[in-house]
């Protein structure tokens, strides 16, 4: 399984503060997913300081993101079509093994079945969105998702693997 994370509003807020439980979230994802990646509409000039100051100290030692996709110049449609990732990494990513976590539904509107919605992080120190998401994903073995918390509607649909 692969997971793609948004940056602004999902992992951090506009003040470059990490969402609570980011370290637990990243460590769990890196231990359970084959690839963890970032796709942001932030510029590379914004991403690298965030990575160095915020993300890197919270990541498991020796781990790095499989890819980082940033906005290039003025190009910004606001949509993150996963078909772009499938085309770039055809032997790794596909519609059956890739999830995206983003706080803006419009960005994953072309692939809602692969989305894990998350509320926008504004700096609330009591935010528990990462714990909510991790609680929804029940892992049996690595790296496959095998069960989902049925108390809430499924935000994505996947075949279950064993």
N, C-alpha and C positions, 0 to 999 in steps of 0.2 A: 504494500500500500504506500501511496505517496500523499503528502499533504503540503498545500501551498498556503502561506500566511500573508495577510495584508499587514502593513506596518502602522500607518497613522490611523488612530481611532480604534485599532484592534489590539496591537501589542503595546503601543505607547499613546500618550496624548500630545497635544500641540506644544507642551512645555518640555517634551522629551522625557517625561516621567513614565516609568514602566507600570503597566497594569499589575495590580496585586496578583501574586502567585505565578508571575511570568516564569520564574526559575523552575518551579514544579512542572508547569505546562511544557516548557522546552525540554526538560529532562525526560518527561514521559513520552513526548512525541519522538525525540531522537532514539529512545529505546524501543519504540513500537512501530515506527514507520521506516520503510526502506530509504525514503528520501524526504527531507524537510527543506522547503524552499520559501523564498520571499518574492512576492509580486506586489510592487507598490507604484503608485503614480507620483511618488516623491522623486526628486532629482537625485542623481548619484552624489551630488555635493551635499545633500541632506542625509542620504542613507549612510555614508561612511562614518560621519561623526556619531550618529545614532548607534551604528554597529559597534564601534570602538568603545563608546562610553556606557552604553546601556545593554546591548544584546550580548556581546562577547563575554563580559564578566559573568553572565547568568547562564551561559551555555555549558553543556558537559565538556569536560576537557578533551581536546583532540577532535571535537566535532565541528563541522562547518556546514553551511547551507549548500544544497546541491546546486542551486542556481539562484541568482538574484536578478530580478527584472525590474528596472527602473524606467521612469519616463525619459524619453529622448527628446530634447528640444521642446518645442511647443506642442508636439504630438500628444494628445490626451483625449481619447474618446470617452473615457469614463467606464468602459466595458473591458472586462478581462475574459476573453473567450478562451476556454481551455483547449480548444482545437489548435490554437497557436502553440501551446506547450506540447500537445500530442504530435504535432508536425515537426517540432524541433527535436524532440526526444522520442521517436516512434517506438523504440524497443523498451522504453521504460514507463512512459505515462500513457494512459488511455482512460476512456470514460468509466471503465469498471474498477479502476484501482487508484483513482485520484480524487481527493477532497480539497475544497478551498474554504478557508475561514476568513470572513470579511464582514465588516460592519455596515456595508452599503449594498443593499439588495440589488440596485441597478448594475453594479459591477459584475455580478454573477448571473444576470438575467438570462444569458444565453445558455447557462448550465446550472439551473436551480437544483437539479437532482444531485449535484455534486457538492452543494453548498452546506456549510454549517454556519448559520447566521449567529452573529454575536452583537450585543449592543455596543454603541459607541462609548469608548472610555474617555471620560472627561476629567478624571482625577480623583474620583471617589475612592478613598482609602479602604472602604468596606466592600468594594466590587468583588464579586465571586464568580464572574463569568467563566473564567478558565476552569474553575472547579466544577461548575455546572456542565461544561462541555466534556470534561474528562469523565464525569460521572455518567454522562449519556453514552459514552463509548465504553463498552465492556470488552476488554481484550482477553482472549484465550489464546495463548501462544503468540508468537511474533512472526510476521507483522500483520496478521489478518484480524479484521473486525469480525466478531462472531455473534454479537448480540447488541441490542439497542434498548434503552429504557423506554418501555411502551407507555408510560404515563403521559407523555407529550407526543404530538404528531411528529413523524419522521421528517426532518428537513431535507433528507436526501434518500435515494433508494439505490441499494447495491445488492448484488447477489451475495449471499453469505458463503464464505469459503471455510473450509476445514483443512 
